[in-house]
Amino acid sequence: MMKKNILKGLLCLTLAIASLPFSSCKDDGYPPITLTSVSSETPSLENNVLEMPLFSEGISFYIAGGNGSYVIENPDTDKIDYRYDGNQLTILPKALGTASLTISDRAGNYMTLQVHVSYPETTYEISKVSGVARGGGLTQDETLDIQHAIVANAFVQAGGKYVFTYTNESHTEGMVTLYADGTGANERHGIFTQTAQDNGDLRIHIELTGGTEYDLTLTYSFNPNTGTKSEMTPERILWQDVTDTYRSSYPELEEAYCLQYIPGETL
């Protein structure tokens, strides 16, 4: 009787095991595979999407989760490449476009990262615009009239911005978009070249669609004669020489400048 009970128990146990749902070799006890930032400068990921600029030296992450033994697949080798030293994963841009990179482990866990490679950009948001007019023969009213006209005729007003898109590795030329105000509706497009000056300023030449050309100087302080910097100036300034624009109407005018201020910058 005891022998029959043992056999009956083994049979019930076998049937119970056989009735369990089949599971793969994937261990659900492992946390999902994720990428974590190497430093505070590493961009965060939104929905496993990475935006990265062309010409950069790459962006690095730590791989976490899974069983710790990772396999990396990159089917879009014409757009991106990668380096993995067992500790850090560095993604390298090669060409414009969208690519994917899949990280998996031996337990069946995986994640797919979408990488968008685009030209690098710099945005200069303008917080305020002012005019400077100088001339020994100008009356006070004439000086104020010129200053008001300079502000009113500025290509980019307070709340607007310049967006420079660099199309070469040295960041010296590319495309530019001007947003005249904060609404973003009034856009002007063109191309630009820029040259670093010995005093640290940046000279920017802009050619807008339609033929308008003008020059800007990016500096930490406004002094067109010496270019000296002020340690007390927290913002940067884009300034434009507009003397010729107003001298025909004001013969006594000696110098006139349009100043556009970029907030939040420190030396």
SULGIRA-V896230 format. One record per residue. RES is the residue in one small letter. PHI is phi in whole degrees, -180 to 180 (999 if undefined). OMEGA is omega as a letter, one per 40 degrees, with the letter a starting at -180 (999 if undefined). D_CENTER is the distance of its C-alpha to the mean C-alpha in whole Angstrom. Layout:
# SULGIRA-V896230
res:RES phi:PHI omega:OMEGA d_center:D_CENTER
res:RES phi:PHI omega:OMEGA d_center:D_CENTER
This chain:
# SULGIRA-V896230
res:m phi:999 omega:i d_center:80
res:m phi:-61 omega:a d_center:77
res:k phi:-62 omega:i d_center:76
res:k phi:-66 omega:i d_center:76
res:n phi:-64 omega:i d_center:74
res:i phi:-63 omega:i d_center:71
res:l phi:-63 omega:i d_center:71
res:k phi:-65 omega:i d_center:70
res:g phi:-65 omega:i d_center:68
res:l phi:-63 omega:i d_center:66
res:l phi:-65 omega:i d_center:66
res:c phi:-63 omega:i d_center:64
res:l phi:-65 omega:i d_center:62
res:t phi:-63 omega:i d_center:61
res:l phi:-65 omega:i d_center:61
res:a phi:-65 omega:i d_center:58
res:i phi:-65 omega:a d_center:56
res:a phi:-66 omega:a d_center:56
res:s phi:-81 omega:i d_center:55
res:l phi:-69 omega:i d_center:52
res:p phi:-64 omega:a d_center:49
res:f phi:-73 omega:i d_center:48
res:s phi:-123 omega:a d_center:45
res:s phi:-83 omega:a d_center:42
res:c phi:-78 omega:i d_center:42
res:k phi:-68 omega:i d_center:38
res:d phi:-97 omega:a d_center:39
res:d phi:-68 omega:i d_center:37
res:g phi:-76 omega:i d_center:38
res:y phi:-78 omega:i d_center:34
res:p phi:-70 omega:i d_center:31
res:p phi:-65 omega:i d_center:28
res:i phi:-74 omega:i d_center:26
res:t phi:-139 omega:i d_center:23
res:l phi:-111 omega:i d_center:20
res:t phi:-118 omega:a d_center:19
res:s phi:-68 omega:i d_center:17
res:v phi:-79 omega:i d_center:18
res:s phi:-147 omega:i d_center:17
res:s phi:-67 omega:i d_center:15
res:e phi:-84 omega:i d_center:12
res:t phi:-71 omega:a d_center:12
res:p phi:-66 omega:i d_center:10
res:s phi:-78 omega:a d_center:12
res:l phi:-103 omega:i d_center:14
res:e phi:-113 omega:i d_center:15
res:n phi:56 omega:i d_center:18
res:n phi:59 omega:i d_center:17
res:v phi:-119 omega:a d_center:14
res:l phi:-117 omega:i d_center:12
res:e phi:-99 omega:a d_center:8
res:m phi:-140 omega:a d_center:8
res:p phi:-84 omega:i d_center:7
res:l phi:-64 omega:i d_center:11
res:f phi:77 omega:i d_center:13
res:s phi:-78 omega:a d_center:11
res:e phi:-84 omega:i d_center:14
res:g phi:108 omega:i d_center:14
res:i phi:-126 omega:a d_center:13
res:s phi:-109 omega:i d_center:16
res:f phi:-139 omega:i d_center:18
res:y phi:-95 omega:i d_center:22
res:i phi:-94 omega:i d_center:24
res:a phi:-130 omega:i d_center:26
res:g phi:87 omega:a d_center:29
res:g phi:65 omega:a d_center:31
res:n phi:-94 omega:i d_center:34
res:g phi:90 omega:i d_center:32
res:s phi:-109 omega:a d_center:33
res:y phi:-109 omega:i d_center:30
res:v phi:-121 omega:a d_center:30
res:i phi:-115 omega:i d_center:26
res:e phi:-122 omega:i d_center:26
res:n phi:-131 omega:a d_center:24
res:p phi:-78 omega:a d_center:26
res:d phi:-109 omega:a d_center:23
res:t phi:-69 omega:i d_center:23
res:d phi:-80 omega:a d_center:22
res:k phi:-101 omega:a d_center:19
res:i phi:-139 omega:i d_center:18
res:d phi:-134 omega:i d_center:20
res:y phi:-150 omega:i d_center:21
res:r phi:-132 omega:i d_center:23
res:y phi:-136 omega:a d_center:25
res:d phi:-103 omega:a d_center:27
res:g phi:88 omega:i d_center:28
res:n phi:-126 omega:a d_center:26
res:q phi:-120 omega:i d_center:23
res:l phi:-106 omega:i d_center:21
res:t phi:-114 omega:i d_center:18
res:i phi:-100 omega:a d_center:16
res:l phi:-117 omega:i d_center:16
res:p phi:-80 omega:i d_center:14
res:k phi:-124 omega:a d_center:17
res:a phi:-155 omega:i d_center:17
res:l phi:-64 omega:i d_center:15
res:g phi:137 omega:a d_center:16
res:t phi:-115 omega:a d_center:16
res:a phi:-138 omega:i d_center:18
res:s phi:-126 omega:i d_center:20
res:l phi:-140 omega:a d_center:21
res:t phi:-111 omega:i d_center:24
res:i phi:-115 omega:a d_center:25
res:s phi:-133 omega:i d_center:29
res:d phi:-128 omega:a d_center:32
res:r phi:-76 omega:a d_center:36
res:a phi:-96 omega:i d_center:36
res:g phi:94 omega:i d_center:35
res:n phi:-80 omega:i d_center:31
res:y phi:-160 omega:i d_center:28
res:m phi:-142 omega:i d_center:25
res:t phi:-119 omega:i d_center:22
res:l phi:-103 omega:i d_center:19
res:q phi:-92 omega:a d_center:17
res:v phi:-118 omega:i d_center:14
res:h phi:-107 omega:i d_center:12
res:v phi:-101 omega:a d_center:11
res:s phi:-138 omega:i d_center:10
res:y phi:-64 omega:i d_center:9
res:p phi:-68 omega:a d_center:6
res:e phi:-133 omega:i d_center:6
res:t phi:-129 omega:i d_center:7
res:t phi:-114 omega:i d_center:8
res:y phi:-112 omega:i d_center:12
res:e phi:-87 omega:a d_center:13
res:i phi:-100 omega:a d_center:17
res:s phi:-92 omega:i d_center:20
res:k phi:-159 omega:i d_center:23
res:v phi:-129 omega:i d_center:25
res:s phi:-138 omega:i d_center:28
res:g phi:-118 omega:i d_center:30
res:v phi:-122 omega:i d_center:32
res:a phi:-134 omega:a d_center:36
res:r phi:-134 omega:i d_center:38
res:g phi:176 omega:a d_center:42
res:g phi:-61 omega:a d_center:45
res:g phi:-93 omega:a d_center:47
res:l phi:-78 omega:i d_center:45
res:t phi:-79 omega:i d_center:46
res:q phi:-63 omega:i d_center:44
res:d phi:-65 omega:i d_center:44
res:e phi:-65 omega:i d_center:43
res:t phi:-61 omega:i d_center:40
res:l phi:-66 omega:i d_center:39
res:d phi:-62 omega:i d_center:39
res:i phi:-65 omega:a d_center:37
res:q phi:-61 omega:i d_center:34
res:h phi:-65 omega:i d_center:34
res:a phi:-67 omega:i d_center:34
res:i phi:-61 omega:a d_center:31
res:v phi:-66 omega:a d_center:29
res:a phi:-65 omega:a d_center:30
res:n phi:-97 omega:i d_center:29
res:a phi:-62 omega:a d_center:26
res:f phi:-62 omega:i d_center:23
res:v phi:-123 omega:a d_center:21
res:q phi:-94 omega:i d_center:22
res:a phi:-59 omega:a d_center:22
res:g phi:97 omega:i d_center:19
res:g phi:-86 omega:a d_center:18
res:k phi:-162 omega:i d_center:14
res:y phi:-108 omega:i d_center:13
res:v phi:-120 omega:i d_center:10
res:f phi:-101 omega:i d_center:11
res:t phi:-110 omega:a d_center:10
res:y phi:-88 omega:a d_center:11
res:t phi:-107 omega:i d_center:14
res:n phi:-134 omega:a d_center:16
res:e phi:-67 omega:a d_center:15
res:s phi:-83 omega:i d_center:16
res:h phi:58 omega:a d_center:14
res:t phi:-114 omega:i d_center:17
res:e phi:-159 omega:i d_center:17
res:g phi:159 omega:a d_center:15
res:m phi:-111 omega:a d_center:15
res:v phi:-132 omega:i d_center:14
res:t phi:-124 omega:i d_center:15
res:l phi:-105 omega:i d_center:17
res:y phi:-107 omega:a d_center:17
res:a phi:-64 omega:a d_center:21
res:d phi:-148 omega:a d_center:21
res:g phi:-77 omega:a d_center:19
res:t phi:-75 omega:a d_center:21
res:g phi:77 omega:a d_center:18
res:a phi:-86 omega:a d_center:21
res:n phi:-96 omega:a d_center:22
res:e phi:-110 omega:i d_center:20
res:r phi:-133 omega:a d_center:20
res:h phi:-122 omega:i d_center:19
res:g phi:-176 omega:i d_center:20
res:i phi:-124 omega:a d_center:19
res:f phi:-149 omega:i d_center:18
res:t phi:-131 omega:i d_center:19
res:q phi:-139 omega:a d_center:19
res:t phi:-135 omega:i d_center:21
res:a phi:-75 omega:i d_center:21
res:q phi:-96 omega:a d_center:24
res:d phi:-62 omega:a d_center:26
res:n phi:-86 omega:i d_center:26
res:g phi:97 omega:i d_center:22
res:d phi:-73 omega:i d_center:22
res:l phi:-126 omega:i d_center:19
res:r phi:-95 omega:a d_center:21
res:i phi:-121 omega:i d_center:20
res:h phi:-105 omega:a d_center:22
res:i phi:-117 omega:i d_center:21
res:e phi:-123 omega:a d_center:23
res:l phi:-84 omega:i d_center:23
res:t phi:-60 omega:a d_center:24
res:g phi:111 omega:i d_center:28
res:g phi:107 omega:i d_center:28
res:t phi:-67 omega:i d_center:27
res:e phi:-126 omega:i d_center:26
res:y phi:-161 omega:a d_center:25
res:d phi:-118 omega:i d_center:24
res:l phi:-122 omega:i d_center:22
res:t phi:-122 omega:i d_center:22
res:l phi:-96 omega:a d_center:19
res:t phi:-147 omega:i d_center:21
res:y phi:-93 omega:i d_center:22
res:s phi:-153 omega:a d_center:25
res:f phi:-90 omega:i d_center:27
res:n phi:-155 omega:a d_center:30
res:p phi:-64 omega:a d_center:30
res:n phi:-84 omega:a d_center:33
res:t phi:-114 omega:a d_center:32
res:g phi:72 omega:a d_center:28
res:t phi:-68 omega:a d_center:29
res:k phi:-99 omega:i d_center:27
res:s phi:-113 omega:i d_center:28
res:e phi:-68 omega:a d_center:27
res:m phi:-93 omega:a d_center:28
res:t phi:-93 omega:a d_center:25
res:p phi:-81 omega:a d_center:22
res:e phi:-108 omega:i d_center:20
res:r phi:-100 omega:a d_center:19
res:i phi:-131 omega:i d_center:20
res:l phi:-100 omega:i d_center:20
res:w phi:-120 omega:a d_center:24
res:q phi:-130 omega:i d_center:26
res:d phi:-79 omega:a d_center:29
res:v phi:-118 omega:a d_center:31
res:t phi:-57 omega:a d_center:35
res:d phi:-64 omega:a d_center:36
res:t phi:-65 omega:a d_center:35
res:y phi:-112 omega:a d_center:37
res:r phi:-68 omega:a d_center:40
res:s phi:-64 omega:i d_center:42
res:s phi:-88 omega:a d_center:42
res:y phi:-133 omega:a d_center:43
res:p phi:-59 omega:a d_center:45
res:e phi:-81 omega:a d_center:45
res:l phi:-70 omega:i d_center:41
res:e phi:-104 omega:a d_center:40
res:e phi:-145 omega:i d_center:36
res:a phi:-146 omega:a d_center:34
res:y phi:-138 omega:i d_center:30
res:c phi:-104 omega:a d_center:27
res:l phi:-112 omega:i d_center:25
res:q phi:-120 omega:a d_center:21
res:y phi:-99 omega:i d_center:20
res:i phi:-109 omega:a d_center:17
res:p phi:-79 omega:i d_center:17
res:g phi:75 omega:i d_center:16
res:e phi:-108 omega:i d_center:16
res:t phi:-126 omega:a d_center:19
res:l phi:-78 omega:999 d_center:21
